[in-house]
């Protein structure tokens, strides 16, 4: 009856317990140290890989920050280049405008001088022709020919009078021309 109570150990149980403890001792002495070493090495390898991953991540973040800084620097340089190009363009346009204005002023001044010179020539020619006409008229009226010196003096006097009239206005020359009969 005692054997039917499972709380009381019998001989098999004790043999199984001893065998289990021996197997446990052998496993603890011979199998666990290499297994623990392998697990420890694996843990170290995993830690090293995690540290390498963290280092790679921080390197990638630093590289990304460097890339962003370089990109921003390139953008700022591009903005500066564009601004400088705009300033250069404005300066060149202003210089071209100034050159054009100077050329325009030079052409206008030159044209004014040419007009004044042509007007002066025309007045001198008109005065000379008028003087000749006056001499012809005077010769006809007097019916005698004047000598060359008197003729020259008369022409010079008419030219001076026309030049003075031209300086005062063009209407004096017209009045002088209308005085001739």
C-alpha positions as CSV (number, residue, x, y, z in Angstrom):
1,X,0.0,0.0,0.0
2,X,2.8,2.2,0.6
3,X,3.9,1.7,-3.0
4,X,0.6,3.0,-4.2
5,X,1.2,6.4,-2.6
6,X,3.0,8.5,-5.0
7,X,4.4,10.9,-2.4
8,X,6.6,8.3,-0.9
9,X,9.6,7.7,-3.2
10,X,10.5,4.3,-4.3
11,X,13.8,2.9,-5.6
12,X,13.2,3.8,-9.2
13,X,12.7,7.4,-8.4
14,X,15.9,7.6,-6.5
15,X,17.8,6.0,-9.3
16,X,16.2,8.3,-11.8
17,X,17.1,11.3,-9.6
18,X,20.7,10.2,-9.3
19,X,21.0,9.6,-13.0
20,X,19.4,13.0,-13.6
21,X,21.9,14.7,-11.3
22,X,24.8,13.0,-13.0
23,X,23.6,14.0,-16.4
24,X,23.0,17.5,-15.1
25,X,26.6,17.6,-13.7
26,X,28.1,16.3,-17.0
27,X,26.0,18.9,-18.9
28,X,27.0,21.6,-16.5
29,X,30.7,20.7,-16.6
30,X,31.2,19.8,-20.3
31,X,28.4,21.3,-22.3
32,X,27.5,24.5,-20.6
33,X,31.0,26.2,-20.7
34,X,31.4,25.9,-24.6
35,X,27.8,26.8,-25.0
36,X,28.2,29.8,-22.7
37,X,31.3,30.8,-24.6
38,X,29.5,30.6,-27.9
39,X,26.6,32.6,-26.5
40,X,29.0,35.1,-25.0
41,X,30.8,35.4,-28.4
42,X,27.5,35.7,-30.2
43,X,26.5,38.5,-27.7
44,X,29.8,40.3,-28.3
45,X,29.4,40.0,-32.0
46,X,25.8,41.3,-31.8
47,X,27.0,44.2,-29.6
48,X,29.8,45.0,-32.0
49,X,27.4,44.9,-34.9
50,X,25.0,47.2,-33.0
51,X,27.9,49.5,-32.2
52,X,28.9,49.5,-35.9
53,X,25.4,50.1,-36.9
54,X,25.1,53.0,-34.5
55,X,28.5,54.4,-35.8
56,X,27.3,54.0,-39.4
57,X,24.0,55.7,-38.5
58,X,25.9,58.6,-36.8
59,X,28.3,58.7,-39.8
60,X,25.3,58.7,-42.2
61,X,23.6,61.5,-40.2
62,X,26.9,63.5,-40.2
63,X,27.3,62.9,-43.9
64,X,23.7,64.0,-44.4
65,X,24.3,67.1,-42.4
66,X,27.5,67.8,-44.4
67,X,25.5,67.2,-47.6
68,X,22.8,69.6,-46.5
69,X,25.4,72.2,-45.4
70,X,27.2,71.8,-48.8
71,X,23.9,72.1,-50.6
72,X,22.9,75.2,-48.7
73,X,26.4,76.7,-49.3
74,X,26.0,75.9,-53.0
75,X,22.6,77.5,-53.1
76,X,23.9,80.7,-51.4
77,X,26.8,80.8,-53.8
78,X,24.4,80.4,-56.7
79,X,22.3,83.3,-55.3
80,X,25.4,85.4,-55.0
81,X,26.5,84.6,-58.5
82,X,23.0,85.4,-59.8
83,X,23.0,88.7,-57.9
84,X,26.5,89.5,-59.2
85,X,25.4,88.7,-62.7
86,X,22.4,91.0,-62.3
87,X,24.6,93.8,-61.0
88,X,27.0,93.3,-63.9
89,X,24.1,93.3,-66.3
90,X,22.7,96.5,-64.8
91,X,26.1,98.1,-64.9
92,X,26.7,97.1,-68.5
93,X,23.2,98.3,-69.5
94,X,23.9,101.6,-67.8
95,X,27.3,101.9,-69.5
96,X,25.7,101.1,-72.9
97,X,23.0,103.7,-72.2
98,X,25.6,106.3,-71.3
99,X,27.7,105.5,-74.4
100,X,24.6,105.8,-76.5
101,X,23.8,109.1,-74.9
102,X,27.3,110.4,-75.4
103,X,27.2,109.2,-79.1
104,X,23.8,110.9,-79.5
105,X,25.1,114.1,-77.9
106,X,28.2,114.0,-80.1
107,X,26.1,113.4,-83.3
108,X,23.7,116.3,-82.3
109,X,26.7,118.6,-81.6
110,X,28.3,117.6,-84.8
111,X,25.1,118.1,-86.8
112,X,24.6,121.5,-85.1
113,X,28.1,122.5,-86.1
114,X,27.6,121.3,-89.6
115,X,24.3,123.2,-89.8
116,X,25.9,126.4,-88.5
117,X,28.8,126.0,-90.9
118,X,26.4,125.4,-93.9
119,X,24.3,128.4,-92.8
120,X,27.4,130.6,-92.6
121,X,28.6,129.4,-96.0
122,X,25.1,130.0,-97.5
123,X,25.1,133.5,-95.9
124,X,28.5,134.3,-97.3
125,X,27.6,133.0,-100.7
126,X,24.3,135.0,-100.6
127,X,26.2,138.1,-99.4
128,X,28.8,137.7,-102.2
129,X,26.1,137.2,-104.8
130,X,24.1,140.0,-103.4
131,X,27.2,142.2,-103.5
132,X,27.7,141.3,-107.1
133,X,24.1,142.0,-107.9
134,X,24.3,145.4,-106.1
135,X,27.5,146.2,-108.1
136,X,25.8,145.3,-111.3
137,X,22.7,147.4,-110.5
138,X,24.9,150.3,-109.4
139,X,27.0,150.0,-112.6
140,X,23.8,150.1,-114.7
141,X,22.5,153.0,-112.7
142,X,25.6,155.0,-112.9
143,X,26.4,153.7,-116.3
144,X,30.0,153.6,-115.6
145,X,32.2,150.8,-114.5
146,X,33.7,150.8,-111.1
147,X,37.3,149.9,-110.6
148,X,38.2,146.6,-108.9
149,X,39.1,148.1,-105.6
150,X,35.9,149.9,-105.2
151,X,34.0,146.8,-106.3
152,X,35.8,144.7,-103.6
153,X,35.2,147.3,-100.9
154,X,31.5,147.3,-101.8
155,X,31.3,143.5,-101.6
156,X,33.2,143.4,-98.3
157,X,30.9,146.0,-96.8
158,X,27.8,144.1,-98.0
159,X,29.2,140.8,-96.5
160,X,29.9,142.6,-93.1
161,X,26.4,144.1,-93.1
162,X,24.8,140.7,-93.9
163,X,26.9,139.0,-91.2
164,X,25.8,141.5,-88.6
165,X,22.2,141.1,-89.8
166,X,22.6,137.3,-89.6
167,X,23.8,137.6,-86.1
168,X,20.8,139.7,-85.2
169,X,18.4,137.6,-87.1
170,X,17.6,136.4,-90.6
171,X,14.9,139.1,-91.2
172,X,17.6,141.8,-91.6
173,X,19.0,140.0,-94.6
174,X,15.6,139.9,-96.2
175,X,15.0,143.6,-95.5
176,X,18.4,144.4,-97.0
177,X,17.5,142.3,-100.1
178,X,14.1,144.1,-100.4
179,X,15.9,147.5,-100.3
180,X,17.7,146.8,-103.6
181,X,15.6,148.3,-106.5
